[in-house]
Amino acid sequence: MGQVLAIATREKTKAPMETTNSAAVTFLQGVGNDSRGKKQNHRQITIITSEGWKEACEELNAEIAWTTRRANILVEGIDLRETTGKVLQIGSFKVEVTGELVPCNRMDEQFDGLTKALSTNWRGGVTCKLISEGSIAENDSIQFVENL
């Protein structure tokens, strides 16, 4: 079982990520009021592990804020590699992992070499589709479950 370390959202595409201690998670808005969450697609919610992020930063020999990745949820203690189709219970809601969050060239705009560093071992995180609404807060548990 893992743990939620941090939560971030953005009002619109390319807007700065804003961190929060907790948020509602809904079909209409995704996490909080996140602009990507409003699209209700396979990429409504994004999750990255602190372990993968640290590996990428070590490869770049740099300390970079996790929000540079532009993911919604930072977690630790759970392996998200090769988990497409699996269901995660996060706090009081569930998501289905829809695939690897493939880093785009926007990452290199943030820090040179970041795209390549995130392209190994699913370090860039995962995309998810919301299955059930709820809420999220720092320190919530995250774990794989059997049913939708």
Protein Blocks (a to p, Z undefined) as FASTA:
>chain_A
ZZdfbdcddfbghiacdddfbdcddfklonajafklmnopaklbccddfklmmmmmmmno
pacdfklnopabdcehiafehpghiacdehjbccddfbdcdddfklmmmoghklmmmmgg
hlnopcdddfbgcdddehiacdddfbZZ
